[in-house]
Amino acid sequence: MGVMGVIKERRSVRAFKTDKVPDDILLELVEAGTWAPSASNIQAWYFIVVNDQHVLEQTAAFSPGLLGNPPALIVACSDKQLAFENGGEIGERELCLMDLCMASQNIMLLATEKGLGTCPIKSFNGPALSKILRLPDHISPELVISIGYPKNNPPTPLRKPVNKVSYFNKWGDGIEA
């Protein structure tokens, strides 16, 4: 399947089978994340792979958006200190988050290609998650990605047509479908 096919196939999965995701696949997903673009190549990111049942349960207790009992998570974290030291305030506030977004998309797209389901989750208690994962003070959890084999295939979501969300050169110069 080509890249566009994987992009169109990716869904937010919220119901998972109990099958474990092999460690080597989880590490391959992290590797995909590390190949994302990074502002000034700072790479102010860390990825915590969670597949221990006890840690999964602790994380779920502080993550209301985490549904479906996934057998694994990847917690995408930013190194705010490194981002500030190398990119100033904009690096700390914005660039490291944009980098993590692109890394997370890489993770989710490769997971889709491998027959896995994912769901990006932002609704979690950051300080509690930091404590559970023993994160240093300068490392912030930014996104939890649930990962597992989907129980079902969610329906294709509606998308606005390209000609309704894009213009050439200036606002209002529409694109004909």
C-alpha positions in Angstrom: 0.0 0.0 0.0 1.3 3.5 -0.8 1.7 6.3 1.6 -1.6 8.0 0.6 -3.4 4.6 1.1 -1.9 4.3 4.7 -2.9 7.9 5.4 -6.5 7.3 4.3 -6.7 4.0 6.2 -5.4 5.3 9.6 -8.2 5.6 12.2 -8.5 6.5 15.9 -9.0 3.0 17.4 -10.7 2.8 20.8 -11.2 -1.0 21.1 -8.4 -3.4 21.1 -7.8 -7.2 21.1 -5.8 -8.5 24.0 -3.0 -9.7 21.8 0.4 -8.3 22.8 2.3 -6.1 20.4 5.9 -7.5 20.0 8.6 -5.4 21.5 10.5 -5.2 18.2 7.5 -3.7 16.5 7.0 -1.2 19.2 10.7 -0.2 18.8 10.2 0.1 15.1 7.4 2.5 15.7 9.6 4.6 17.9 12.3 4.5 15.2 9.7 5.9 12.7 9.1 8.7 15.1 12.7 9.6 15.3 12.8 10.0 11.5 10.3 12.9 11.7 11.5 16.4 10.8 12.9 18.3 13.8 13.4 22.1 14.0 17.2 22.7 13.6 17.5 18.9 14.1 17.3 19.4 17.9 15.3 16.2 18.4 14.0 17.4 21.8 11.9 14.2 22.2 11.7 11.0 24.1 9.3 8.1 23.8 8.3 5.9 26.7 7.0 2.5 25.6 4.5 1.2 28.1 3.5 -2.5 27.8 3.6 -3.6 31.5 0.1 -4.3 32.7 0.6 -2.5 36.0 1.9 0.6 34.4 -0.9 0.5 31.8 -3.4 0.4 34.6 -1.8 3.3 36.5 -1.7 5.4 33.3 -5.3 4.6 32.5 -6.4 5.8 36.0 -5.1 9.3 35.1 -6.0 9.3 31.5 -9.8 9.7 30.9 -9.3 9.7 27.1 -7.6 6.3 27.1 -10.2 3.8 26.0 -10.3 0.2 24.9 -7.6 -1.4 27.1 -4.7 -1.2 24.6 -1.9 -3.6 25.2 0.7 -0.9 24.6 1.2 2.8 24.7 3.9 5.2 23.4 4.1 8.3 25.5 5.6 11.1 23.4 7.6 13.5 25.6 9.3 16.8 25.0 12.6 17.9 26.5 11.7 21.5 27.3 15.2 22.3 28.6 17.0 21.1 25.4 14.4 22.8 23.3 15.0 26.1 25.1 18.8 25.8 25.1 18.8 25.2 21.3 15.7 27.1 20.1 14.9 29.8 22.7 11.4 30.4 23.9 9.9 29.5 20.5 11.8 26.2 20.6 10.4 25.4 24.1 6.9 26.7 23.5 6.2 25.6 19.9 8.8 23.9 17.9 9.4 20.9 20.1 5.6 20.3 20.1 5.4 20.6 16.3 8.3 18.1 16.1 6.5 15.7 18.4 3.3 16.0 16.4 5.2 15.0 13.2 6.9 12.1 15.1 3.6 10.9 16.5 2.1 10.9 13.0 5.0 8.8 11.7 4.4 6.3 14.6 0.6 6.1 13.8 1.1 5.7 10.1 3.7 2.9 10.4 1.4 1.2 13.0 -1.4 1.3 10.4 0.8 -0.2 7.8 1.6 -3.0 10.2 -2.1 -3.8 10.9 -2.2 -2.0 14.3 -4.7 0.5 15.5 -3.7 3.7 17.3 -5.4 6.6 19.0 -3.6 9.9 20.0 -4.7 11.0 23.5 -4.1 14.4 25.1 -6.6 14.0 28.0 -4.4 12.9 30.8 -3.1 14.3 34.1 0.4 15.4 33.2 1.9 15.6 36.7 0.5 12.1 37.6 1.8 10.6 34.4 5.2 12.2 34.9 5.3 10.6 38.4 4.2 7.1 37.1 6.8 7.2 34.4 9.5 8.7 36.6 10.1 11.5 34.2 12.8 14.1 35.1 11.5 17.6 35.7 12.5 18.9 32.3 10.7 16.1 30.4 7.0 16.7 29.7 4.5 14.1 28.6 2.7 15.6 25.6 0.8 12.8 23.9 -0.2 9.3 24.7 -0.6 7.0 21.7 -2.6 3.8 22.4 -1.4 0.9 20.3 -2.8 -2.6 19.6 -4.6 -4.9 17.2 -8.1 -3.3 16.6 -11.2 -5.3 17.6 -13.0 -3.7 14.6 -12.5 -1.2 11.8 -13.9 2.2 12.7 -15.9 3.8 9.8 -14.2 6.2 7.5 -14.7 9.7 8.8 -16.1 12.4 6.6 -13.5 14.9 5.3 -14.1 18.3 3.7 -13.4 18.4 0.0 -9.9 19.8 -0.9 -11.5 22.7 -2.8 -13.3 23.8 0.3 -10.2 24.1 2.5 -7.5 25.3 0.1 -6.6 28.3 -2.1 -3.8 29.0 -4.6 -1.6 32.0 -3.8 -4.2 34.1 -1.9 -7.2 33.6 0.3 -10.3 33.4 -1.9 -8.6 32.2 -5.0 -10.4 28.9 -5.0 -9.5 25.6 -6.4 -12.1 24.0 -8.7 -12.9 20.4 -8.1 
